Amino acid sequence: MRNILVIGAGRSSSSLIKYLLDKSSEENLHVIVADVDKVTAEDKINQHSNATAISLNVFEKEDRQNAVKNADIVISMLPARFHLDVAKDCLEFGKNLITASYVSKEMQTLNTDVKAKGLTFMNEIGLDPGVDHMSAMQIIDRIKEKGAKMLLFESFTGGLVAPESDNNLWNYKFSWNPRNVVVAGQGSVSKFIQEGKYKYIPYQKLFRRTEFLHIDGYGRFEGYANRDSLKYRSVYGLDDIPTLYRGTIRKVGFSRAWNVFIQLGMTDDTYQIEDSENMTYRDFTNSFLAYHPTDSVELKLRHYLKIDQDDIIWDKLMELDIFSKTKKVELKNATPAQILQKILMDSWTLQEDDKDMIVMCHKFGYEFEGKKQQIESQMVVIGDDQTYTAMAKTVGLPVAIATLKILNGEITKTGVLIPIDKNVYEPILKELENYGVKFTEKSVPYLGYNPDKL
């Protein structure tokens, strides 16, 4: 049996583990699922005969190294900041490694040693990053191969709630780490290039600079800029492209309402609120507003942010119970962002019968034989249930497919990699189609010069 070690049995690992177990008999696999909570690992393998669940604290070096030594290949589904120790173990013991996370500077420094040992450390092979890289490069390479010149590349991804489970005014529920949603965009300026002009959006303006998208069969959405789109010029071989923009998808109206929390300061994660555990949600909201001897908290907030009583934003705020006199924060020494996260989880946690949805949209503008043309590529995936979510599918399946192809010698390139090579992305995208992760393409009029965007 060939041992595959999966470190981390969180929500995104369910489809990954199922794929490997479904293939285990024909591929002679034994899947070892390691998690700090052994029960969580046991739930994921569901007593499968070709799997073992183990308890593993990744901070216990000896235990971690023993687990790595006994594996033929290692998958790390840990939070990104914990990959490095696992990577160093894999380097020491000569094991290939797969992660769904962005390549950190520390991970990149291992590249020379990884190559020297003939190993493959495949990163950014989840959803975003991952499916976005592969699906984009497939079309970019195709456009370049026919001798066309790339003029525009825009890419958007969103983890959302499926239409049949969309029952709140925000048209949103958490399908991944809620903390990442609350602090999205902080700590850096969003950068991109539009018609040859560099553009910068500071955090406090990020959610008021949106772009509309139409997803076939699902209607209108909006996108706001990701942190640094510019770094993908060299990654995708688009150093001279005039327009490159990467963004996050939400339903129309979300960003304008979310901006209320930013303007109040509720998304700040840099300081702690005094006596937070004894606060009501109303106390928390009031802590960001000026004192007034007679005005209510509601009235003060409306006046401060100039929100009319009949504005849909007001209805959205009321729906979240941020003015509740009875609901308690119950978090000690909490930051504003942590408290906001708790409030949102009351309303935005996926319920047992809810389904999530992943939406991805790419736009490719190019010039060929003197004519400017554009392609749109779209993907929509709906989750099956609370275990096999759309997020788990689109993150976990590419990881699993890549793992098996590396193990079987179908992917042989060495070093610290991301999946932008044709020999990597073509077979993975083809197999993903069997699991409903499929893009549709159409030709649309080229966007061209738009002075309103400059």
LUMMAR-166232 format. One record per residue (C-alpha): x, y, z; residue in one letter. Coordinates in steps of 0.25 Angstrom, whole numbers, plus 2048, in hexadecimal, padded with zeros to 3 digits. Each point is the difference from the previous one (the first is absolute). Layout:
XYZA...
***
This chain:
800800800M80480E7FDR7FE80980CN7FB80E7FEI80080980CL7F680B801V80380A80BI7F3808804G7F27FA800A7F980D7FFG7F38047F8R8088017F3S8067F2801S7F37F87FES8007FF7F1S80F7FE800L7FF7F4809I7F47FA7F9K8078017F3Y80C7F9805L7F87F5807L7F87FE7F4D80D7FD7F8K8077F980BS7FD7F17FCS8038027F1E80C809803E8067F880CN7FE80C809L80080180FH7FB80D805V80580580EI7F880C805V80780880BA7F980A808D80280680EV7F27FB802D8007F17FDK7F1800800V7FF80A7F5T80A7F77F8A7F87F4803E7F38067FBD8078037F3K8047F27FDI7F37FA805N8067F2804Q8067FE7F2H8097F47FFS80B8077F8N80180C80AA80580380ET7FD80C809A80B805809I80280B80AS80B8097FCL80480D806N8098077F6V80880780AF8057F3806E80C7FE7F7K8037F2802E7F17FB7FED7FF8097F3R80D7FB7FBQ7FC7F1802N7F38027F9A8088067F4V80A7F6800K7F67F57FFN7F98067F4A8037FF7F1D7FA80E7FEI7FB80B809V7F48097FEI7FF80C80AS7F2806802M80580880CL7FF80F801P80B8067F7A80880580BR8037F1805F8047FB7F2H80F803802L8047F680AD7F97F57F9V8078057F3A80D7FF807K7FD7F2805D7FC7FC7F2C80D8057FBL8087F980AE7FA7F37FEF7FE8017F1G7F18017FFK7F78077F6N7F780B805L7F38067FCI7F980C806T7F48097FCA80780C805S80780C7FAY80F7FE7FFV80680880CS80E8067FFK8057F6809E7FB7F47F8M8068067F3Q80E800807T7FF7F1800L7FF7FF7F1N80F7FE7FDT8017F580AD7F27F97FCV8058007F2K80E7FA804A7F97F5807K7F67FE7F4G7F4803807L7F38067FDT7FA80A809F7F38047FAM7F980C806N7F48097FCE7F87F47FBI7F3803807G7F58097FBL80680E801D80B7FE7FFP7FF7F47F7G7F57FE7F7V80180F7FCD80E7FE7FCH7FE7F37F8M7F38057F9S80680E7FDA80D7FA7FAM7F97F67F8Q7FA80C7F8I80B809801I80A7F57FAD7F67FD7F5R7FF80F7FCI80F802800K8027F37F8E7F88057F4K80880D800G7F780A806A80480B80AK7F980080EM7FA80E803L7F77FD80CL7FF7F580BF7F680180BE7FD7F580AS7F57FF80BF7FD7F680AT7F57FF80BG7FC7F680BG7F1803801L7F37FA805V7F87F87F5A7F38067FBP7F87F6807E80680380DS80180F7FED7F680580BN80680D806N80180E7FBL80F7FF7FFW7FF7F57F6N80C7FA807Y8047F5809K80D7FB805F8067F47F7S80E801805W80880680CN7F780C805P80C807806R8068027F2N7F38067FBV80080A80BV80E8057FEV8007FF7F1A80880B7F9G80780580DQ80F803802G8038037F1S7FC8097F4V7F97F97F5S8088017F3K7FC7FE7F2F8038067F2I7F58057F7Q8038047F1E80E802804G7FD80980CK8047FB80EY7F580080AK80080080FY7F47FE809I80280280FP7F87F780AY7F780B804Q7FB8027F2K8017F17FBL7F17FC802F7FB80D7F9R8087FD7F3R7F97F47FAT7FE7FA7F2E7F37F97FBF8007F27FAL7F67F87FAH8007F1802I7F87F87F6D7F47FA807G80280780DY7FF80F7FEG80880C804R80C80080AF80A80A804E80F7FF802G80A807808Y80F8007FEA8097F6807N80D805807R80B7FF7F5D7FC7FD7F2S80D8057FAL8087F4805K7F97F77F7Y8058077F3R80D7F8801S7FA7F4805V7F77FF7F4Y80A8057F6G7F880D7FFL80B80A803D7FB80A7F5D7F17FE801I7F980E801P7F57FB809T8017F680BL7F67FF80CY7FC7F580AR7F4801809G7F77FA80AT7F17FD7FCI7F4804809R7F18027FCK7FD80E7FCV7FE80980DG8097F8809F80C8097FFS7F880D802R7FA7FB80DA80E7F9805W80680E7FFN7F880480CV8087F7809F80D8067FAI7FC80E802Q7FC7FD80EL80D7F8803G7F97F3803M80A7F87F7T80C805808D8087F4805D80C809806T7FB80280EY7F77FA80BQ7F3806805I7FF80280FE7F67F7808D7FC7FA7F3S7FA7F3806E7F5808808N7FC8097F4M7F37FE7F8T8008017F1Y7FA80E802R80B80480AD80A7FC7F5F7F98087F5T7FF80C809N80F800804S8038057F2F7F680C801L80180D806A7F980380DY7F2807800H7F780280CP7F37FD7F9T8027F97F2D7FF7F17FFS80B7F77FBV7F87FE7F3E7FE80F7FEL80F803802K8057F57F7L7F68057F5R80480F801H80F7FC801Y8007F87F3L7F58077F9K7F77F47FFI7F18037FDD7F67F7808Q7FB7FB7F3D80E7FC7FAD8027F17FEI80D801808I7F880480CW7F77F37FFD80D7F87FEK80680680DL7F37FD808M8007F27FBE80D7FD807L7FB80580DD80C809802I7F6809809F7FC7F4809S7FF80380FK8007F2804T80B7F87F7K80D800807K80E8007FAV8057F680AE80F8027FAL80A80480AK80B80A7FBN7FA8007F2A8048087F5T7F58087F8P8027F67F4A7FE7F480AQ7F3806805I7FB8037F2L8037F27FCQ7F87FA80CK7F48097FCI8007FC7F1L8017F1804M7F3801807D7FA8037F2S8097FB7F5W8047F2805T7FB7F67F6L7F57F8806Q7FF7F17FFE7F88007F3D80780C7FAD8097FF7F3K80B8097FCD8058047F3M80D8047F9I80080A7F4V80C8037F8M8018097F4C80C8037F7H80080B7F5K80B7FF7F5F80280B7F6G80A7FF7F4Y8038057F3E8027F67F4F8028047F1E7FD80E804G7F27FD806K7FE80180FK7F87F5806Q7FB7FB80EQ7FD7F3806I7F87FE80DE8027F3808S7F77FD80CQ7FE7F580AM7F57FD80AV8017F580AV7F57FD80AI8037F880DG7F97F2802D7FE80280FD80780580DQ80C7F67FET8028007F2Y7FF80F7FDT8038077F4A80C806807M8057F2804A7FF7FB7F2K80780C7F9T80B80080BV8027F2803G7FE7F97F2L80B8077F9P8097FD80CV7FC7F17FFA8027FF7F1I80D806800A8057F780CT7FC7F47F8L8078057F3K80D803808I7FF7F3807L7FE7F87F3N80C8087F9G7F68077F6E80580E806I80F800801T80580E800K80880380CT80180C809G7F6809808V7F58017F6L7F38067FDI7F77F97F5P8028097F4I8077F67F7D7F87FA7F5K8047F2804N7FA80380EV7F38077FDY7FB7F97F4E7FE7F2806P7FB80680EI7F68097F9L7FB7F47F7K7FE7F780CE7F980C808L7F58007F6E7FC7F2804N7FD80680EY7F880C7FAG80B80A801V7FF8057F2K80180D7F8F7F88057F5T80580A7F6E7FA80A7F7K80580B7F7S7FB80E804V80380E7FAP80E806804Y7FF80980CL80A80A7FAG80480E804Y7F780580BN80380E805P7F77FE80CD80A7F5805K80D8087FEL
***
